[in-house]
Amino acid sequence: MKSLTTLAIVAALLVLVGCNTVKGVGQDLQKAGSSIEDAAKK
């Protein structure tokens, strides 16, 4: 579980680095949150 959390944080940081706008950051965070939520359900 600890490695999954670390992986999710690293992925989120990489996504944030690639964003240029506040709107883009919000969309990317929403997608990352959905991915984490889906992984937790499995």
HTML snippet that shows the backbone in 3Dmol.js (N, CA, C, O; Angstrom):
<script src="https://3Dmol.org/build/3Dmol-min.js"></script>
<div id="view" style="width:600px;height:400px;position:relative"></div>
<script>
const pdb = `
ATOM      1  N   MET A   1       0.829  -1.187   0.000  1.00  0.00           N
ATOM      2  CA  MET A   1       0.000   0.000   0.000  1.00  0.00           C
ATOM      3  C   MET A   1       0.877   1.257   0.000  1.00  0.00           C
ATOM      4  O   MET A   1       0.552   2.252  -0.647  1.00  0.00           O
ATOM      5  N   LYS A   2       1.984   1.195   0.729  1.00  0.00           N
ATOM      6  CA  LYS A   2       2.874   2.341   0.818  1.00  0.00           C
ATOM      7  C   LYS A   2       3.476   2.663  -0.551  1.00  0.00           C
ATOM      8  O   LYS A   2       3.594   3.833  -0.916  1.00  0.00           O
ATOM      9  N   SER A   3       3.856   1.633  -1.309  1.00  0.00           N
ATOM     10  CA  SER A   3       4.441   1.877  -2.630  1.00  0.00           C
ATOM     11  C   SER A   3       3.396   2.424  -3.601  1.00  0.00           C
ATOM     12  O   SER A   3       3.727   3.226  -4.475  1.00  0.00           O
ATOM     13  N   LEU A   4       2.141   2.000  -3.459  1.00  0.00           N
ATOM     14  CA  LEU A   4       1.069   2.523  -4.308  1.00  0.00           C
ATOM     15  C   LEU A   4       0.862   4.010  -4.043  1.00  0.00           C
ATOM     16  O   LEU A   4       0.677   4.792  -4.976  1.00  0.00           O
ATOM     17  N   THR A   5       0.893   4.394  -2.788  1.00  0.00           N
ATOM     18  CA  THR A   5       0.743   5.806  -2.417  1.00  0.00           C
ATOM     19  C   THR A   5       1.903   6.622  -2.970  1.00  0.00           C
ATOM     20  O   THR A   5       1.699   7.709  -3.511  1.00  0.00           O
ATOM     21  N   THR A   6       3.102   6.109  -2.838  1.00  0.00           N
ATOM     22  CA  THR A   6       4.279   6.802  -3.348  1.00  0.00           C
ATOM     23  C   THR A   6       4.196   6.954  -4.862  1.00  0.00           C
ATOM     24  O   THR A   6       4.502   8.017  -5.402  1.00  0.00           O
ATOM     25  N   LEU A   7       3.787   5.900  -5.535  1.00  0.00           N
ATOM     26  CA  LEU A   7       3.642   5.944  -6.987  1.00  0.00           C
ATOM     27  C   LEU A   7       2.595   6.974  -7.394  1.00  0.00           C
ATOM     28  O   LEU A   7       2.795   7.711  -8.359  1.00  0.00           O
ATOM     29  N   ALA A   8       1.502   7.030  -6.682  1.00  0.00           N
ATOM     30  CA  ALA A   8       0.438   7.997  -6.985  1.00  0.00           C
ATOM     31  C   ALA A   8       0.938   9.428  -6.795  1.00  0.00           C
ATOM     32  O   ALA A   8       0.630  10.305  -7.601  1.00  0.00           O
ATOM     33  N   ILE A   9       1.696   9.662  -5.747  1.00  0.00           N
ATOM     34  CA  ILE A   9       2.233  11.009  -5.491  1.00  0.00           C
ATOM     35  C   ILE A   9       3.218  11.410  -6.582  1.00  0.00           C
ATOM     36  O   ILE A   9       3.179  12.540  -7.069  1.00  0.00           O
ATOM     37  N   VAL A  10       4.089  10.504  -6.964  1.00  0.00           N
ATOM     38  CA  VAL A  10       5.062  10.792  -8.018  1.00  0.00           C
ATOM     39  C   VAL A  10       4.340  11.066  -9.336  1.00  0.00           C
ATOM     40  O   VAL A  10       4.696  11.998 -10.057  1.00  0.00           O
ATOM     41  N   ALA A  11       3.337  10.264  -9.650  1.00  0.00           N
ATOM     42  CA  ALA A  11       2.579  10.472 -10.883  1.00  0.00           C
ATOM     43  C   ALA A  11       1.876  11.828 -10.861  1.00  0.00           C
ATOM     44  O   ALA A  11       1.858  12.536 -11.868  1.00  0.00           O
ATOM     45  N   ALA A  12       1.303  12.184  -9.725  1.00  0.00           N
ATOM     46  CA  ALA A  12       0.622  13.471  -9.606  1.00  0.00           C
ATOM     47  C   ALA A  12       1.609  14.623  -9.787  1.00  0.00           C
ATOM     48  O   ALA A  12       1.282  15.618 -10.434  1.00  0.00           O
ATOM     49  N   LEU A  13       2.783  14.503  -9.237  1.00  0.00           N
ATOM     50  CA  LEU A  13       3.785  15.557  -9.389  1.00  0.00           C
ATOM     51  C   LEU A  13       4.224  15.699 -10.840  1.00  0.00           C
ATOM     52  O   LEU A  13       4.421  16.813 -11.327  1.00  0.00           O
ATOM     53  N   LEU A  14       4.375  14.577 -11.528  1.00  0.00           N
ATOM     54  CA  LEU A  14       4.760  14.637 -12.938  1.00  0.00           C
ATOM     55  C   LEU A  14       3.670  15.302 -13.773  1.00  0.00           C
ATOM     56  O   LEU A  14       3.960  16.067 -14.693  1.00  0.00           O
ATOM     57  N   VAL A  15       2.432  15.009 -13.448  1.00  0.00           N
ATOM     58  CA  VAL A  15       1.317  15.628 -14.155  1.00  0.00           C
ATOM     59  C   VAL A  15       1.304  17.125 -13.887  1.00  0.00           C
ATOM     60  O   VAL A  15       1.097  17.919 -14.804  1.00  0.00           O
ATOM     61  N   LEU A  16       1.520  17.509 -12.653  1.00  0.00           N
ATOM     62  CA  LEU A  16       1.525  18.936 -12.306  1.00  0.00           C
ATOM     63  C   LEU A  16       2.643  19.693 -13.014  1.00  0.00           C
ATOM     64  O   LEU A  16       2.460  20.840 -13.420  1.00  0.00           O
ATOM     65  N   VAL A  17       3.781  19.062 -13.158  1.00  0.00           N
ATOM     66  CA  VAL A  17       4.904  19.708 -13.826  1.00  0.00           C
ATOM     67  C   VAL A  17       4.563  19.973 -15.292  1.00  0.00           C
ATOM     68  O   VAL A  17       5.004  20.971 -15.864  1.00  0.00           O
ATOM     69  N   GLY A  18       3.776  19.079 -15.901  1.00  0.00           N
ATOM     70  CA  GLY A  18       3.415  19.230 -17.305  1.00  0.00           C
ATOM     71  C   GLY A  18       2.312  20.246 -17.561  1.00  0.00           C
ATOM     72  O   GLY A  18       2.044  20.566 -18.719  1.00  0.00           O
ATOM     73  N   CYS A  19       1.678  20.752 -16.548  1.00  0.00           N
ATOM     74  CA  CYS A  19       0.559  21.689 -16.731  1.00  0.00           C
ATOM     75  C   CYS A  19       1.065  23.123 -16.803  1.00  0.00           C
ATOM     76  O   CYS A  19       2.046  23.496 -16.159  1.00  0.00           O
ATOM     77  N   ASN A  20       0.365  23.912 -17.606  1.00  0.00           N
ATOM     78  CA  ASN A  20       0.743  25.321 -17.721  1.00  0.00           C
ATOM     79  C   ASN A  20      -0.309  26.261 -17.158  1.00  0.00           C
ATOM     80  O   ASN A  20      -0.013  27.420 -16.866  1.00  0.00           O
ATOM     81  N   THR A  21      -1.535  25.775 -17.002  1.00  0.00           N
ATOM     82  CA  THR A  21      -2.598  26.661 -16.546  1.00  0.00           C
ATOM     83  C   THR A  21      -3.257  26.100 -15.296  1.00  0.00           C
ATOM     84  O   THR A  21      -3.161  24.906 -15.013  1.00  0.00           O
ATOM     85  N   VAL A  22      -3.919  26.964 -14.559  1.00  0.00           N
ATOM     86  CA  VAL A  22      -4.635  26.542 -13.354  1.00  0.00           C
ATOM     87  C   VAL A  22      -5.764  25.588 -13.733  1.00  0.00           C
ATOM     88  O   VAL A  22      -6.004  24.600 -13.040  1.00  0.00           O
ATOM     89  N   LYS A  23      -6.449  25.882 -14.822  1.00  0.00           N
ATOM     90  CA  LYS A  23      -7.523  25.010 -15.285  1.00  0.00           C
ATOM     91  C   LYS A  23      -6.975  23.626 -15.608  1.00  0.00           C
ATOM     92  O   LYS A  23      -7.588  22.618 -15.259  1.00  0.00           O
ATOM     93  N   GLY A  24      -5.841  23.574 -16.262  1.00  0.00           N
ATOM     94  CA  GLY A  24      -5.213  22.296 -16.602  1.00  0.00           C
ATOM     95  C   GLY A  24      -4.826  21.512 -15.356  1.00  0.00           C
ATOM     96  O   GLY A  24      -4.980  20.292 -15.313  1.00  0.00           O
ATOM     97  N   VAL A  25      -4.329  22.203 -14.355  1.00  0.00           N
ATOM     98  CA  VAL A  25      -3.958  21.553 -13.090  1.00  0.00           C
ATOM     99  C   VAL A  25      -5.191  20.924 -12.454  1.00  0.00           C
ATOM    100  O   VAL A  25      -5.146  19.785 -11.990  1.00  0.00           O
ATOM    101  N   GLY A  26      -6.292  21.673 -12.435  1.00  0.00           N
ATOM    102  CA  GLY A  26      -7.529  21.152 -11.851  1.00  0.00           C
ATOM    103  C   GLY A  26      -8.020  19.917 -12.572  1.00  0.00           C
ATOM    104  O   GLY A  26      -8.432  18.948 -11.934  1.00  0.00           O
ATOM    105  N   GLN A  27      -7.981  19.936 -13.889  1.00  0.00           N
ATOM    106  CA  GLN A  27      -8.424  18.777 -14.674  1.00  0.00           C
ATOM    107  C   GLN A  27      -7.513  17.585 -14.429  1.00  0.00           C
ATOM    108  O   GLN A  27      -7.986  16.461 -14.265  1.00  0.00           O
ATOM    109  N   ASP A  28      -6.208  17.827 -14.403  1.00  0.00           N
ATOM    110  CA  ASP A  28      -5.262  16.744 -14.181  1.00  0.00           C
ATOM    111  C   ASP A  28      -5.409  16.151 -12.787  1.00  0.00           C
ATOM    112  O   ASP A  28      -5.323  14.934 -12.619  1.00  0.00           O
ATOM    113  N   LEU A  29      -5.628  16.994 -11.789  1.00  0.00           N
ATOM    114  CA  LEU A  29      -5.828  16.487 -10.430  1.00  0.00           C
ATOM    115  C   LEU A  29      -7.096  15.653 -10.341  1.00  0.00           C
ATOM    116  O   LEU A  29      -7.138  14.645  -9.636  1.00  0.00           O
ATOM    117  N   GLN A  30      -8.121  16.077 -11.054  1.00  0.00           N
ATOM    118  CA  GLN A  30      -9.366  15.319 -11.056  1.00  0.00           C
ATOM    119  C   GLN A  30      -9.153  13.942 -11.694  1.00  0.00           C
ATOM    120  O   GLN A  30      -9.660  12.939 -11.193  1.00  0.00           O
ATOM    121  N   LYS A  31      -8.412  13.898 -12.787  1.00  0.00           N
ATOM    122  CA  LYS A  31      -8.127  12.622 -13.446  1.00  0.00           C
ATOM    123  C   LYS A  31      -7.276  11.726 -12.551  1.00  0.00           C
ATOM    124  O   LYS A  31      -7.518  10.522 -12.460  1.00  0.00           O
ATOM    125  N   ALA A  32      -6.282  12.314 -11.892  1.00  0.00           N
ATOM    126  CA  ALA A  32      -5.424  11.537 -10.993  1.00  0.00           C
ATOM    127  C   ALA A  32      -6.240  10.991  -9.828  1.00  0.00           C
ATOM    128  O   ALA A  32      -6.064   9.841  -9.428  1.00  0.00           O
ATOM    129  N   GLY A  33      -7.127  11.811  -9.288  1.00  0.00           N
ATOM    130  CA  GLY A  33      -7.983  11.373  -8.189  1.00  0.00           C
ATOM    131  C   GLY A  33      -8.894  10.231  -8.607  1.00  0.00           C
ATOM    132  O   GLY A  33      -9.108   9.291  -7.842  1.00  0.00           O
ATOM    133  N   SER A  34      -9.432  10.309  -9.820  1.00  0.00           N
ATOM    134  CA  SER A  34     -10.279   9.241 -10.329  1.00  0.00           C
ATOM    135  C   SER A  34      -9.496   7.949 -10.502  1.00  0.00           C
ATOM    136  O   SER A  34      -9.999   6.866 -10.202  1.00  0.00           O
ATOM    137  N   SER A  35      -8.260   8.066 -10.988  1.00  0.00           N
ATOM    138  CA  SER A  35      -7.422   6.886 -11.166  1.00  0.00           C
ATOM    139  C   SER A  35      -7.108   6.223  -9.831  1.00  0.00           C
ATOM    140  O   SER A  35      -7.152   4.999  -9.709  1.00  0.00           O
ATOM    141  N   ILE A  36      -6.795   7.032  -8.848  1.00  0.00           N
ATOM    142  CA  ILE A  36      -6.492   6.495  -7.514  1.00  0.00           C
ATOM    143  C   ILE A  36      -7.738   5.847  -6.916  1.00  0.00           C
ATOM    144  O   ILE A  36      -7.661   4.792  -6.287  1.00  0.00           O
ATOM    145  N   GLU A  37      -8.871   6.484  -7.119  1.00  0.00           N
ATOM    146  CA  GLU A  37     -10.128   5.947  -6.608  1.00  0.00           C
ATOM    147  C   GLU A  37     -10.442   4.593  -7.254  1.00  0.00           C
ATOM    148  O   GLU A  37     -10.860   3.656  -6.575  1.00  0.00           O
ATOM    149  N   ASP A  38     -10.235   4.502  -8.569  1.00  0.00           N
ATOM    150  CA  ASP A  38     -10.471   3.247  -9.270  1.00  0.00           C
ATOM    151  C   ASP A  38      -9.522   2.155  -8.794  1.00  0.00           C
ATOM    152  O   ASP A  38      -9.924   1.002  -8.639  1.00  0.00           O
ATOM    153  N   ALA A  39      -8.263   2.519  -8.562  1.00  0.00           N
ATOM    154  CA  ALA A  39      -7.288   1.546  -8.072  1.00  0.00           C
ATOM    155  C   ALA A  39      -7.653   1.062  -6.679  1.00  0.00           C
ATOM    156  O   ALA A  39      -7.452  -0.107  -6.349  1.00  0.00           O
ATOM    157  N   ALA A  40      -8.186   1.957  -5.867  1.00  0.00           N
ATOM    158  CA  ALA A  40      -8.562   1.581  -4.493  1.00  0.00           C
ATOM    159  C   ALA A  40      -9.759   0.646  -4.494  1.00  0.00           C
ATOM    160  O   ALA A  40      -9.871  -0.216  -3.623  1.00  0.00           O
ATOM    161  N   LYS A  41     -10.658   0.804  -5.465  1.00  0.00           N
ATOM    162  CA  LYS A  41     -11.847  -0.059  -5.541  1.00  0.00           C
ATOM    163  C   LYS A  41     -11.480  -1.485  -5.929  1.00  0.00           C
ATOM    164  O   LYS A  41     -12.175  -2.430  -5.557  1.00  0.00           O
ATOM    165  N   LYS A  42     -10.374  -1.646  -6.688  1.00  0.00           N
ATOM    166  CA  LYS A  42      -9.938  -2.983  -7.128  1.00  0.00           C
ATOM    167  C   LYS A  42      -9.257  -3.668  -6.023  1.00  0.00           C
ATOM    168  O   LYS A  42      -8.812  -4.805  -6.182  1.00  0.00           O
TER     169      LYS A  42
END
`;
const viewer = $3Dmol.createViewer("view");
viewer.addModel(pdb, "pdb");
viewer.setStyle({}, {cartoon: {color: "spectrum"}});
viewer.zoomTo();
viewer.render();
</script>
